[in-house]
Amino acid sequence: ENQFSVTDGRFRYIRYRDGSEELYEFITDPHEFTNRADDPVLAEEKARLKQWMPERWAPSLGGREG
């Protein structure tokens, strides 16, 4: 799998190749200092944003990481 990031204007969810995750709430943390991916209060928001993750990944065309 590749890296993935999605935002809905209020939250930003990021999933990295190694499976680690980040979740930020722009209203309370506009500069993304506090990762709340493990916060049970935001579990539903994280699950909602994860639905946008692609089911299939296109092959890489190169770029920064090759």
matplotlib code that plots the C-alpha trace (Angstrom):
import matplotlib.pyplot as plt

x = [0.0, 1.0, 0.7, -2.7, -4.1, -7.6, -9.2, -12.8, -12.0, -12.3, -10.1, -7.0, -6.3, -2.9, -1.9, 1.7, 3.1, 4.1, 0.5, 1.1, -1.6, -2.1, -5.3, -5.6, -8.5, -8.0, -10.4, -8.4, -5.0, -4.6, -0.8, -1.1, 0.9, -1.2, -1.7, -5.1, -5.2, -5.4, -8.0, -11.1, -13.2, -12.4, -12.6, -15.8, -14.2, -11.1, -13.2, -15.3, -12.2, -10.6, -13.5, -11.9, -8.7, -8.3, -9.1, -6.5, -3.3, -1.9, 1.8, 4.2, 5.4, 8.6, 8.9, 10.6, 10.8, 11.4]
y = [0.0, 3.6, 6.6, 8.2, 11.5, 13.0, 16.0, 17.2, 20.7, 19.9, 16.8, 15.5, 11.8, 10.3, 6.7, 5.8, 2.8, 1.2, 1.4, 4.3, 6.9, 10.6, 12.5, 16.2, 18.5, 21.9, 23.8, 23.1, 22.3, 24.3, 23.6, 19.9, 19.6, 17.0, 13.6, 12.3, 9.1, 7.0, 9.2, 7.1, 10.3, 10.7, 7.0, 7.5, 10.5, 8.4, 5.5, 7.9, 9.4, 6.0, 5.1, 7.3, 5.2, 3.6, -0.1, -0.4, 1.6, 2.7, 1.9, 4.6, 6.9, 7.8, 11.1, 11.8, 8.2, 6.6]
z = [0.0, -0.5, 1.6, 1.9, 3.1, 3.1, 4.6, 5.0, 6.0, 9.7, 10.0, 8.2, 8.3, 7.1, 6.7, 6.0, 4.2, 7.6, 8.8, 11.2, 11.3, 12.1, 12.7, 13.2, 14.0, 12.3, 14.6, 17.7, 16.1, 12.8, 12.7, 13.2, 16.4, 18.2, 16.6, 17.7, 15.7, 18.9, 20.6, 21.2, 21.1, 17.4, 16.4, 14.4, 12.5, 11.7, 10.5, 8.3, 6.7, 6.2, 3.9, 1.3, 1.1, -2.3, -2.7, -5.4, -5.9, -9.2, -9.9, -9.0, -11.9, -10.0, -8.2, -4.9, -3.7, -7.0]

ax = plt.figure().add_subplot(projection="3d")
ax.plot(x, y, z, "-o")
ax.set_aspect("equal")
plt.show()
